[in-house]
Amino acid sequence: AGYGVCHVPSAPGCHRVTCVTWRPRGTRGQRLLGHGGPQLRVPEVAVTPGDRYRLRTEAAGTVHLEL
């Protein structure tokens, strides 16, 4: 599970969109024990410019969308 932001095309038709995702980086113990990892208390911070710099994150993969 992770968070990602991508732009949705406004033009009509079929589109392929790639969304790069990330997740908050948990403590070493959370990563070793696989407790699901931490979640954002305020998910809006994921899309607010300037707020993400304080987060420790790691890549969570890529999602390919066909719209």
C-alpha positions as CSV (number, residue, x, y, z in Angstrom):
1,A,0.0,0.0,0.0
2,G,1.2,3.5,-0.7
3,Y,0.3,7.0,-1.8
4,G,0.6,8.5,-5.2
5,V,-0.5,11.5,-7.2
6,C,-0.9,11.7,-11.0
7,H,-2.7,14.0,-13.4
8,V,-5.8,12.7,-15.1
9,P,-6.0,13.7,-18.8
10,S,-8.8,16.1,-19.6
11,A,-9.0,15.2,-23.3
12,P,-11.5,12.5,-24.3
13,G,-10.3,9.1,-25.4
14,C,-8.3,6.2,-24.0
15,H,-5.2,7.1,-22.0
16,R,-2.4,5.2,-20.2
17,V,-1.2,6.9,-17.1
18,T,1.7,5.9,-14.8
19,C,1.5,6.8,-11.2
20,V,4.6,6.5,-9.0
21,T,3.8,5.6,-5.4
22,W,5.5,6.1,-2.1
23,R,4.8,5.3,1.5
24,P,6.0,6.6,4.9
25,R,9.1,4.8,6.0
26,G,8.6,2.9,9.2
27,T,11.0,2.1,12.0
28,R,13.5,-0.7,11.5
29,G,11.3,-2.9,13.8
30,Q,8.2,-2.2,11.7
31,R,10.0,-3.1,8.5
32,L,11.4,-6.3,9.9
33,L,8.2,-7.5,11.5
34,G,6.0,-6.5,8.7
35,H,3.3,-4.8,10.8
36,G,1.8,-3.1,7.7
37,G,3.8,0.1,8.0
38,P,2.9,3.5,9.2
39,Q,0.0,5.6,7.6
40,L,-0.4,9.3,7.3
41,R,-2.6,10.8,10.0
42,V,-3.6,13.6,7.6
43,P,-3.6,12.2,4.0
44,E,-3.9,15.7,2.6
45,V,-0.2,16.3,3.4
46,A,0.5,14.0,0.4
47,V,-0.8,16.6,-2.1
48,T,0.1,19.9,-0.2
49,P,3.1,21.5,-1.8
50,G,6.0,22.0,0.7
51,D,4.7,19.6,3.4
52,R,6.2,16.4,2.2
53,Y,9.8,17.4,2.8
54,R,9.5,16.5,6.4
55,L,8.4,13.0,5.7
56,R,10.8,10.0,5.6
57,T,9.5,8.0,2.6
58,E,10.4,5.0,0.5
59,A,9.3,3.9,-3.0
60,A,6.2,1.7,-3.1
61,G,6.1,0.8,-6.7
62,T,4.3,2.0,-9.8
63,V,0.6,1.8,-10.8
64,H,-0.3,1.7,-14.5
65,L,-3.8,3.0,-15.2
66,E,-5.8,2.7,-18.4
67,L,-8.5,5.4,-18.5
